[in-house]
């Protein structure tokens, strides 16, 4: 994804803190991708309907 590549270039490996404020199925995983290895992701967006994005499952799948 172009935005992930650009953020990695600008920050030297990912953002220290990423805020997800929309509550969208696509922005949750994107927030995780934008964070650096030791970065923090803050999910404050409210999902209006059931979401397929589950943060802990997503993080575990990334490590595999």
mmCIF file of the C-alpha atoms, coordinates in Angstrom:
data_MODEL
# 
_entry.id   MODEL 
# 
loop_
_atom_site.group_PDB 
_atom_site.id 
_atom_site.type_symbol 
_atom_site.label_atom_id 
_atom_site.label_alt_id 
_atom_site.label_comp_id 
_atom_site.label_asym_id 
_atom_site.label_entity_id 
_atom_site.label_seq_id 
_atom_site.pdbx_PDB_ins_code 
_atom_site.Cartn_x 
_atom_site.Cartn_y 
_atom_site.Cartn_z 
_atom_site.occupancy 
_atom_site.B_iso_or_equiv 
_atom_site.pdbx_formal_charge 
_atom_site.auth_seq_id 
_atom_site.auth_comp_id 
_atom_site.auth_asym_id 
_atom_site.auth_atom_id 
_atom_site.pdbx_PDB_model_num 
ATOM 1  C CA . UNK A 1 1  ? 0.000   0.000   0.000  1.00 0.00 ? 1  UNK A CA 1 
ATOM 2  C CA . UNK A 1 2  ? 1.398   3.364   -1.031 1.00 0.00 ? 2  UNK A CA 1 
ATOM 3  C CA . UNK A 1 3  ? 0.560   5.203   2.205  1.00 0.00 ? 3  UNK A CA 1 
ATOM 4  C CA . UNK A 1 4  ? 2.347   2.571   4.338  1.00 0.00 ? 4  UNK A CA 1 
ATOM 5  C CA . UNK A 1 5  ? 5.471   2.849   2.178  1.00 0.00 ? 5  UNK A CA 1 
ATOM 6  C CA . UNK A 1 6  ? 5.446   6.648   2.415  1.00 0.00 ? 6  UNK A CA 1 
ATOM 7  C CA . UNK A 1 7  ? 4.981   6.682   6.194  1.00 0.00 ? 7  UNK A CA 1 
ATOM 8  C CA . UNK A 1 8  ? 7.781   4.141   6.578  1.00 0.00 ? 8  UNK A CA 1 
ATOM 9  C CA . UNK A 1 9  ? 10.054  6.369   4.460  1.00 0.00 ? 9  UNK A CA 1 
ATOM 10 C CA . UNK A 1 10 ? 9.174   9.518   6.406  1.00 0.00 ? 10 UNK A CA 1 
ATOM 11 C CA . UNK A 1 11 ? 9.510   7.941   9.849  1.00 0.00 ? 11 UNK A CA 1 
ATOM 12 C CA . UNK A 1 12 ? 12.315  5.466   9.284  1.00 0.00 ? 12 UNK A CA 1 
ATOM 13 C CA . UNK A 1 13 ? 10.182  2.389   9.874  1.00 0.00 ? 13 UNK A CA 1 
ATOM 14 C CA . UNK A 1 14 ? 6.686   3.334   10.987 1.00 0.00 ? 14 UNK A CA 1 
ATOM 15 C CA . UNK A 1 15 ? 4.894   5.779   13.245 1.00 0.00 ? 15 UNK A CA 1 
ATOM 16 C CA . UNK A 1 16 ? 5.392   5.862   17.010 1.00 0.00 ? 16 UNK A CA 1 
ATOM 17 C CA . UNK A 1 17 ? 1.658   6.423   17.600 1.00 0.00 ? 17 UNK A CA 1 
ATOM 18 C CA . UNK A 1 18 ? -1.294  5.945   15.237 1.00 0.00 ? 18 UNK A CA 1 
ATOM 19 C CA . UNK A 1 19 ? -4.855  7.009   16.060 1.00 0.00 ? 19 UNK A CA 1 
ATOM 20 C CA . UNK A 1 20 ? -7.767  5.287   14.297 1.00 0.00 ? 20 UNK A CA 1 
ATOM 21 C CA . UNK A 1 21 ? -10.722 7.629   14.735 1.00 0.00 ? 21 UNK A CA 1 
ATOM 22 C CA . UNK A 1 22 ? -13.151 6.595   12.011 1.00 0.00 ? 22 UNK A CA 1 
ATOM 23 C CA . UNK A 1 23 ? -14.358 3.131   12.996 1.00 0.00 ? 23 UNK A CA 1 
ATOM 24 C CA . UNK A 1 24 ? -14.044 1.615   9.542  1.00 0.00 ? 24 UNK A CA 1 
ATOM 25 C CA . UNK A 1 25 ? -13.111 -2.003  8.682  1.00 0.00 ? 25 UNK A CA 1 
ATOM 26 C CA . UNK A 1 26 ? -10.262 -0.760  6.461  1.00 0.00 ? 26 UNK A CA 1 
ATOM 27 C CA . UNK A 1 27 ? -8.755  1.846   8.771  1.00 0.00 ? 27 UNK A CA 1 
ATOM 28 C CA . UNK A 1 28 ? -8.217  -0.485  11.743 1.00 0.00 ? 28 UNK A CA 1 
ATOM 29 C CA . UNK A 1 29 ? -5.796  -2.800  9.925  1.00 0.00 ? 29 UNK A CA 1 
ATOM 30 C CA . UNK A 1 30 ? -4.223  0.213   8.198  1.00 0.00 ? 30 UNK A CA 1 
ATOM 31 C CA . UNK A 1 31 ? -3.487  1.810   11.573 1.00 0.00 ? 31 UNK A CA 1 
ATOM 32 C CA . UNK A 1 32 ? -1.631  -1.346  12.641 1.00 0.00 ? 32 UNK A CA 1 
ATOM 33 C CA . UNK A 1 33 ? 0.346   -1.394  9.381  1.00 0.00 ? 33 UNK A CA 1 
ATOM 34 C CA . UNK A 1 34 ? 1.337   2.270   9.838  1.00 0.00 ? 34 UNK A CA 1 
ATOM 35 C CA . UNK A 1 35 ? 2.728   1.721   13.340 1.00 0.00 ? 35 UNK A CA 1 
ATOM 36 C CA . UNK A 1 36 ? 6.397   0.922   13.766 1.00 0.00 ? 36 UNK A CA 1 
ATOM 37 C CA . UNK A 1 37 ? 7.634   -2.219  15.514 1.00 0.00 ? 37 UNK A CA 1 
ATOM 38 C CA . UNK A 1 38 ? 7.371   -0.616  18.957 1.00 0.00 ? 38 UNK A CA 1 
ATOM 39 C CA . UNK A 1 39 ? 4.585   1.755   17.909 1.00 0.00 ? 39 UNK A CA 1 
ATOM 40 C CA . UNK A 1 40 ? 1.256   2.164   19.637 1.00 0.00 ? 40 UNK A CA 1 
ATOM 41 C CA . UNK A 1 41 ? -2.146  2.016   17.967 1.00 0.00 ? 41 UNK A CA 1 
ATOM 42 C CA . UNK A 1 42 ? -5.026  3.839   19.620 1.00 0.00 ? 42 UNK A CA 1 
ATOM 43 C CA . UNK A 1 43 ? -8.465  2.742   18.391 1.00 0.00 ? 43 UNK A CA 1 
ATOM 44 C CA . UNK A 1 44 ? -11.010 5.423   19.283 1.00 0.00 ? 44 UNK A CA 1 
ATOM 45 C CA . UNK A 1 45 ? -13.338 5.064   16.300 1.00 0.00 ? 45 UNK A CA 1 
ATOM 46 C CA . UNK A 1 46 ? -16.755 3.645   17.070 1.00 0.00 ? 46 UNK A CA 1 
ATOM 47 C CA . UNK A 1 47 ? -17.871 0.871   14.735 1.00 0.00 ? 47 UNK A CA 1 
ATOM 48 C CA . UNK A 1 48 ? -21.563 1.350   13.987 1.00 0.00 ? 48 UNK A CA 1 
ATOM 49 C CA . UNK A 1 49 ? -22.048 -2.248  12.935 1.00 0.00 ? 49 UNK A CA 1 
ATOM 50 C CA . UNK A 1 50 ? -20.304 -5.531  13.598 1.00 0.00 ? 50 UNK A CA 1 
ATOM 51 C CA . UNK A 1 51 ? -16.795 -5.515  12.213 1.00 0.00 ? 51 UNK A CA 1 
ATOM 52 C CA . UNK A 1 52 ? -14.595 -8.267  10.838 1.00 0.00 ? 52 UNK A CA 1 
ATOM 53 C CA . UNK A 1 53 ? -11.544 -6.464  12.293 1.00 0.00 ? 53 UNK A CA 1 
ATOM 54 C CA . UNK A 1 54 ? -10.461 -7.948  15.624 1.00 0.00 ? 54 UNK A CA 1 
ATOM 55 C CA . UNK A 1 55 ? -7.221  -6.340  16.757 1.00 0.00 ? 55 UNK A CA 1 
ATOM 56 C CA . UNK A 1 56 ? -5.738  -9.269  18.700 1.00 0.00 ? 56 UNK A CA 1 
ATOM 57 C CA . UNK A 1 57 ? -6.439  -11.750 15.908 1.00 0.00 ? 57 UNK A CA 1 
ATOM 58 C CA . UNK A 1 58 ? -4.985  -9.354  13.342 1.00 0.00 ? 58 UNK A CA 1 
ATOM 59 C CA . UNK A 1 59 ? -1.801  -8.879  15.390 1.00 0.00 ? 59 UNK A CA 1 
ATOM 60 C CA . UNK A 1 60 ? -1.355  -12.620 15.859 1.00 0.00 ? 60 UNK A CA 1 
ATOM 61 C CA . UNK A 1 61 ? -1.770  -13.258 12.124 1.00 0.00 ? 61 UNK A CA 1 
ATOM 62 C CA . UNK A 1 62 ? 0.876   -10.630 11.309 1.00 0.00 ? 62 UNK A CA 1 
ATOM 63 C CA . UNK A 1 63 ? 3.442   -12.443 13.470 1.00 0.00 ? 63 UNK A CA 1 
ATOM 64 C CA . UNK A 1 64 ? 2.970   -15.771 11.676 1.00 0.00 ? 64 UNK A CA 1 
# 
